[in-house]
Amino acid sequence: SFNDKLSLISEAELDKSNFQLLIANKTRENSYFSKKEIFSNYLPQLNITGAYGMNRSSNSAGFALLNQTQGLNGGISLYVPLFNGTQTRNQWKVATINTLNAEMQYKKMQLLTSIKYDKAKLDFKKAKEVLQLETENIQLAKENLSIATERFRLAESTAIEMRQAESSYSNAMNRLVQAQFNTKSAETELLRLMGKLVE
C-alpha cells in the first residue's frame, strides 16, 4: 500500500530536509570556518597568564629553619606575526579554493536534488495513473475470464479460448502487482528525497 495523499514540499523546504543537502551545507560551513581560522594567523595574538604559588620548607638544623614564600605571578605577551615563510599565505589560498569548491559542490548537489525531486514527483504521479489503469484492467480481465468459463461450461467455446482468457487474467494480475510495486518504489524515492523516509 502507498500514501495516495502524500504531501509534497517546496524547493526551499527541500534544502532544509534532504539529508545529502544538509551534509553538503555542513561541509560548506566547515570550509568557511577553516578559512576564518587560517585568517587568524595574520592577526596579532595577546596572551595573558596568571598563577598563584605557595611554598613552605622547614629544616631542623641549618641557617634557615623556616622558609616560606607565596604570591601571585602574572604576565602579558603580545605576538605579532611578521613573516613565516609565506606559509600562512599558502594556507589562505588553499582554504579559499576549498571554500569555493565546497560552495560549488553544494550548488551542484542542490541542482541534482532538485532534478531528482521533480523526476520523483513525476514518476509517482505516472505510477499512480498506471496503477489505476491496471486496477481497471484486472476487473475487465476477471469479467472476461468469467464469461469464457461460462461459455466453456456451456460448450460454446474451445479450450484454446479458455486458456487465452486465463492467460490474459494471469498477465493482468502480474501487471497489477508490478504497478503496485512501482508505485511504492516511486513513493519511497520521493520520501527519501524529502527526508521523510524514517519518521
C-alpha positions as CSV (number, residue, x, y, z in Angstrom):
1,S,0.0,0.0,0.0
2,F,1.1,3.6,-0.5
3,N,0.0,7.0,0.7
4,D,-2.2,8.5,-2.0
5,K,-2.4,11.8,-0.1
6,L,1.3,12.3,0.2
7,S,2.0,16.0,1.0
8,L,4.8,17.4,-1.2
9,I,7.2,20.1,-0.1
10,S,8.6,23.1,-1.8
11,E,12.2,23.5,-3.2
12,A,13.1,25.8,-0.2
13,E,11.9,23.2,2.3
14,L,13.8,20.5,0.3
15,D,17.1,22.4,1.2
16,K,16.2,22.0,4.9
17,S,15.1,18.4,4.9
18,N,17.2,16.5,2.4
19,F,19.9,14.6,4.1
20,Q,22.5,14.9,1.4
21,L,21.9,18.7,1.1
22,L,22.3,19.1,4.8
23,I,25.6,17.3,4.7
24,A,26.8,19.4,1.8
25,N,25.7,22.5,3.7
26,K,27.7,21.5,6.8
27,T,30.7,20.8,4.7
28,R,30.4,24.3,3.2
29,E,30.1,25.9,6.6
30,N,33.1,24.0,7.9
31,S,35.2,25.3,5.0
32,Y,34.2,28.9,5.9
33,F,35.3,28.3,9.5
34,S,38.6,26.8,8.4
35,K,39.2,29.8,6.2
36,K,38.5,32.1,9.2
37,E,40.8,30.1,11.4
38,I,43.7,30.4,8.9
39,F,43.0,34.2,8.6
40,S,43.5,34.4,12.3
41,N,47.2,33.6,11.7
42,Y,47.6,37.1,10.2
43,L,46.3,38.8,13.4
44,P,48.3,39.7,16.5
45,Q,47.8,37.4,19.5
46,L,47.6,38.6,23.1
47,N,48.3,36.0,25.7
48,I,47.6,36.6,29.4
49,T,48.9,34.2,32.0
50,G,48.5,34.1,35.7
51,A,49.5,31.8,38.6
52,Y,49.4,31.6,42.3
53,G,52.2,29.8,44.2
54,M,52.9,28.8,47.8
55,N,56.0,27.1,49.0
56,R,57.0,26.2,52.6
57,S,60.0,24.3,53.8
58,S,61.4,23.8,57.3
59,N,64.8,22.4,58.5
60,S,65.7,21.1,61.9
61,A,69.3,22.3,61.6
62,G,70.9,25.0,59.5
63,F,70.9,28.6,58.8
64,A,67.2,28.9,57.8
65,L,64.9,26.9,60.0
66,L,61.8,28.0,58.1
67,N,61.4,29.3,54.6
68,Q,58.0,30.3,53.3
69,T,57.0,32.0,50.0
70,Q,53.7,32.7,48.5
71,G,52.3,35.1,45.9
72,L,50.8,35.8,42.6
73,N,52.6,35.7,39.2
74,G,51.2,37.2,36.1
75,G,52.3,38.1,32.6
76,I,51.1,39.5,29.3
77,S,52.7,38.7,26.0
78,L,51.9,40.1,22.5
79,Y,52.8,38.1,19.4
80,V,52.7,40.0,16.1
81,P,53.3,37.8,13.0
82,L,55.7,39.5,10.6
83,F,56.9,36.7,8.3
84,N,56.6,33.0,8.4
85,G,57.9,32.0,5.0
86,T,54.6,32.5,3.1
87,Q,53.1,29.5,4.9
88,T,50.0,31.5,6.0
89,R,49.5,32.9,2.6
90,N,49.7,29.4,1.0
91,Q,47.3,28.1,3.6
92,W,44.9,31.0,2.9
93,K,45.0,30.3,-0.8
94,V,44.2,26.6,-0.3
95,A,41.4,27.5,2.2
96,T,39.9,29.9,-0.4
97,I,40.0,27.2,-3.1
98,N,38.5,24.7,-0.7
99,T,35.7,27.1,0.2
100,L,34.9,27.8,-3.4
101,N,34.9,24.0,-4.1
102,A,32.6,23.4,-1.2
103,E,30.2,26.1,-2.4
104,M,30.2,24.6,-5.9
105,Q,29.6,21.1,-4.5
106,Y,26.7,22.4,-2.5
107,K,25.1,24.2,-5.6
108,K,25.7,21.1,-7.7
109,M,24.1,18.9,-5.0
110,Q,21.2,21.4,-4.8
111,L,20.6,21.2,-8.6
112,L,20.8,17.4,-8.7
113,T,18.5,17.0,-5.8
114,S,16.0,19.4,-7.4
115,I,16.1,17.5,-10.6
116,K,15.7,14.1,-8.8
117,Y,12.8,15.5,-6.8
118,D,11.0,16.8,-9.9
119,K,11.6,13.4,-11.5
120,A,10.4,11.5,-8.5
121,K,7.2,13.6,-8.3
122,L,6.5,12.9,-12.0
123,D,7.3,9.1,-11.6
124,F,5.0,8.9,-8.6
125,K,2.2,10.6,-10.5
126,K,2.7,8.3,-13.5
127,A,2.9,5.2,-11.3
128,K,-0.4,6.1,-9.7
129,E,-2.0,6.5,-13.1
130,V,-0.7,3.2,-14.3
131,L,-1.9,1.5,-11.1
132,Q,-5.3,3.0,-11.7
133,L,-5.4,1.6,-15.2
134,E,-4.2,-1.8,-14.2
135,T,-6.8,-1.9,-11.4
136,E,-9.5,-1.2,-14.0
137,N,-7.9,-3.7,-16.4
138,I,-7.9,-6.5,-13.8
139,Q,-11.7,-6.1,-13.5
140,L,-12.1,-6.4,-17.2
141,A,-9.8,-9.5,-17.3
142,K,-11.7,-11.0,-14.4
143,E,-15.0,-10.4,-16.2
144,N,-13.6,-11.8,-19.5
145,L,-12.4,-14.9,-17.6
146,S,-15.9,-15.4,-16.1
147,I,-17.5,-15.1,-19.5
148,A,-15.0,-17.5,-21.0
149,T,-15.5,-20.0,-18.2
150,E,-19.3,-19.9,-18.6
151,R,-19.0,-20.3,-22.4
152,F,-16.7,-23.2,-21.9
153,R,-19.1,-24.8,-19.5
154,L,-21.9,-24.4,-22.0
155,A,-19.6,-25.9,-24.7
156,E,-19.8,-22.7,-26.8
157,S,-16.0,-22.1,-26.8
158,T,-12.9,-24.2,-27.2
159,A,-10.2,-25.0,-24.6
160,I,-7.8,-22.6,-26.5
161,E,-10.2,-19.7,-25.9
162,M,-10.5,-20.6,-22.3
163,R,-6.7,-20.8,-22.0
164,Q,-6.3,-17.4,-23.6
165,A,-8.7,-15.9,-21.1
166,E,-6.8,-17.5,-18.2
167,S,-3.5,-16.3,-19.6
168,S,-4.9,-12.8,-20.1
169,Y,-6.1,-12.7,-16.5
170,S,-2.7,-14.0,-15.2
171,N,-0.9,-11.4,-17.2
172,A,-3.2,-8.7,-15.9
173,M,-2.5,-9.8,-12.3
174,N,1.2,-9.7,-12.9
175,R,1.0,-6.2,-14.4
176,L,-1.1,-5.1,-11.4
177,V,1.4,-6.4,-8.9
178,Q,4.2,-4.8,-10.9
179,A,2.3,-1.5,-10.9
180,Q,1.8,-1.7,-7.2
181,F,5.5,-2.3,-6.7
182,N,6.4,0.6,-9.0
183,T,4.1,3.0,-7.1
184,K,5.5,2.0,-3.8
185,S,9.1,2.4,-5.1
186,A,8.3,5.8,-6.5
187,E,6.7,6.9,-3.2
188,T,9.8,5.6,-1.3
189,E,12.1,7.6,-3.5
190,L,10.0,10.7,-3.1
191,L,10.0,10.3,0.7
192,R,13.8,9.7,0.7
193,L,14.4,12.9,-1.2
194,M,12.1,14.9,1.1
195,G,13.9,13.5,4.2
196,K,10.7,11.8,5.5
197,L,11.6,8.2,4.8
198,V,12.1,7.4,8.5
199,E,9.5,9.3,10.6
